[in-house]
Amino acid sequence: MTDQPLISSPSIFASIRSGQALIVGGNRGIGLGFVKHLLKDQRFDQVFATYRTKTAASELLELAQTHDRLHCIAMDLTDEAAIESGIAQIKTMTPELHFVVNCVGFLHDGAIAPEKALRQLQPDHLMRYFQVNSIGAALLAKHLLPLLNHKQPNVFATISAKIGSIEDNRLGGWYGYRASKAALNMLLKTAAIEYSRRSKQTAIVLLHPGTTDTRLSEPFQRGVPPDKLFPVPKTVGLLMNVLGNVTLDDNGSFFSWDGSQLPW
């Protein structure tokens, strides 16, 4: 008896014909890049994009003036009530989502910077990393479930980072950012297991975008080779290629920008 060839699951994107997309943190950087990309993709009837404050979302809000398919929604991922309110707005316009990418992340601001040594650790700074990078994504998974639990295959992706891989940590440093991304990975890996029972047509995946030329990475670009510093459109194109190959069998996976799987 000959072995039967393995039959791989079809990609989720292959099944999307008239979909609804949500980009969380769509007001700048990679998130805004995803919004612009999806507005060119006629498979998506509506594109929802969230922003935290209007002052930081001028380009996104201007884009909505010329694209009827784009709906902008205020949402602060550090505030569960704001998450719940934003998703409630989406529910008034569509009963289901097919493609969700969470692009919200925090690395530094005027007061907080990545720690190089234990002596630099401050509890309030660590809490900020976890609030933005870890807890918010888990609350999204909590409140998005009704919009993703339907008969059509769908994907919920979150931008993580290779630096959150415990196995890959060989340099140390960046305590808060590393730990918050590792926590993000664990929270969504666990959510993926629950979704496999409660929302069987959903694949939850984590994505490492590489180093992208955004405000987040700007202070840390000096040692990055030019060919490894991606402009936003390139990063979005690479990640869309990865997401275009995601199947339901990939639920709970951690992918790099080149499609390879990363260790946890």
Solvent accessible surface area in square Angstrom, and as a share of the most:
residue,aa,sasa,rsa
1,M,240,1.07
2,T,111,0.65
3,D,139,0.72
4,Q,146,0.65
5,P,107,0.67
6,L,180,0.89
7,I,166,0.84
8,S,97,0.63
9,S,36,0.23
10,P,108,0.68
11,S,27,0.17
12,I,2,0.01
13,F,11,0.05
14,A,56,0.43
15,S,45,0.29
16,I,6,0.03
17,R,178,0.65
18,S,69,0.44
19,G,1,0.01
20,Q,21,0.09
21,A,0,0.00
22,L,0,0.00
23,I,0,0.00
24,V,1,0.00
25,G,12,0.12
26,G,0,0.00
27,N,19,0.10
28,R,111,0.40
29,G,25,0.24
30,I,24,0.12
31,G,1,0.01
32,L,14,0.07
33,G,11,0.10
34,F,0,0.00
35,V,0,0.00
36,K,80,0.34
37,H,70,0.31
38,L,0,0.00
39,L,11,0.06
40,K,167,0.71
41,D,24,0.12
42,Q,139,0.62
43,R,80,0.29
44,F,1,0.00
45,D,64,0.33
46,Q,35,0.16
47,V,0,0.00
48,F,0,0.00
49,A,0,0.00
50,T,2,0.01
51,Y,17,0.07
52,R,143,0.52
53,T,52,0.30
54,K,142,0.60
55,T,129,0.75
56,A,32,0.25
57,A,1,0.00
58,S,67,0.43
59,E,83,0.37
60,L,0,0.00
61,L,46,0.23
62,E,115,0.51
63,L,35,0.17
64,A,25,0.20
65,Q,149,0.66
66,T,106,0.61
67,H,62,0.28
68,D,138,0.72
69,R,54,0.20
70,L,8,0.04
71,H,49,0.22
72,C,34,0.20
73,I,4,0.02
74,A,52,0.41
75,M,10,0.04
76,D,39,0.20
77,L,8,0.04
78,T,53,0.31
79,D,64,0.33
80,E,60,0.27
81,A,70,0.54
82,A,24,0.19
83,I,0,0.00
84,E,97,0.43
85,S,60,0.38
86,G,0,0.00
87,I,3,0.02
88,A,51,0.39
89,Q,80,0.35
90,I,0,0.00
91,K,93,0.39
92,T,112,0.65
93,M,79,0.35
94,T,6,0.04
95,P,112,0.71
96,E,46,0.21
97,L,0,0.00
98,H,14,0.06
99,F,0,0.00
100,V,0,0.00
101,V,0,0.00
102,N,3,0.01
103,C,23,0.14
104,V,36,0.21
105,G,32,0.31
106,F,21,0.09
107,L,6,0.03
108,H,44,0.19
109,D,72,0.37
110,G,91,0.88
111,A,82,0.64
112,I,15,0.07
113,A,63,0.49
114,P,12,0.08
115,E,7,0.03
116,K,163,0.69
117,A,22,0.17
118,L,119,0.59
119,R,207,0.76
120,Q,77,0.34
121,L,57,0.29
122,Q,85,0.38
123,P,112,0.71
124,D,93,0.48
125,H,31,0.14
126,L,48,0.24
127,M,108,0.48
128,R,75,0.27
129,Y,0,0.00
130,F,60,0.25
131,Q,67,0.30
132,V,13,0.07
133,N,3,0.01
134,S,1,0.01
135,I,77,0.39
136,G,0,0.00
137,A,1,0.01
138,A,28,0.21
139,L,34,0.17
140,L,0,0.00
141,A,5,0.04
142,K,120,0.51
143,H,28,0.12
144,L,0,0.00
145,L,20,0.10
146,P,78,0.49
147,L,2,0.01
148,L,0,0.00
149,N,81,0.41
150,H,31,0.14
151,K,182,0.77
152,Q,85,0.38
153,P,30,0.19
154,N,0,0.00
155,V,1,0.00
156,F,0,0.00
157,A,0,0.00
158,T,2,0.01
159,I,16,0.08
160,S,2,0.02
161,A,10,0.08
162,K,79,0.33
163,I,43,0.22
164,G,3,0.02
165,S,2,0.01
166,I,133,0.68
167,E,121,0.54
168,D,40,0.21
169,N,66,0.34
170,R,184,0.67
171,L,167,0.83
172,G,35,0.34
173,G,19,0.18
174,W,61,0.21
175,Y,78,0.30
176,G,0,0.00
177,Y,18,0.07
178,R,31,0.11
179,A,43,0.33
180,S,0,0.00
181,K,5,0.02
182,A,24,0.18
183,A,26,0.20
184,L,2,0.01
185,N,4,0.02
186,M,131,0.58
187,L,71,0.35
188,L,0,0.00
189,K,68,0.29
190,T,76,0.44
191,A,19,0.15
192,A,2,0.02
193,I,92,0.47
194,E,69,0.31
195,Y,7,0.03
196,S,53,0.34
197,R,157,0.57
198,R,132,0.48
199,S,0,0.00
200,K,142,0.60
201,Q,56,0.25
202,T,3,0.02
203,A,0,0.00
204,I,0,0.00
205,V,0,0.00
206,L,0,0.00
207,L,0,0.00
208,H,29,0.13
209,P,12,0.07
210,G,16,0.15
211,T,45,0.26
212,T,7,0.04
213,D,76,0.40
214,T,26,0.15
215,R,144,0.53
216,L,68,0.34
217,S,11,0.07
218,E,109,0.49
219,P,80,0.50
220,F,71,0.29
221,Q,33,0.15
222,R,240,0.87
223,G,74,0.71
224,V,35,0.20
225,P,71,0.44
226,P,125,0.78
227,D,101,0.52
228,K,95,0.40
229,L,44,0.22
230,F,6,0.03
231,P,73,0.46
232,V,29,0.17
233,P,104,0.65
234,K,95,0.40
235,T,0,0.00
236,V,2,0.01
237,G,24,0.23
238,L,37,0.18
239,L,0,0.00
240,M,17,0.08
241,N,97,0.50
242,V,11,0.06
243,L,0,0.00
244,G,23,0.22
245,N,113,0.58
246,V,1,0.01
247,T,19,0.11
248,L,54,0.27
249,D,110,0.57
250,D,27,0.14
251,N,36,0.19
252,G,4,0.04
253,S,14,0.09
254,F,2,0.01
255,F,17,0.07
256,S,8,0.05
257,W,61,0.21
258,D,86,0.45
259,G,35,0.34
260,S,54,0.35
261,Q,114,0.51
262,L,24,0.12
263,P,49,0.31
264,W,99,0.35
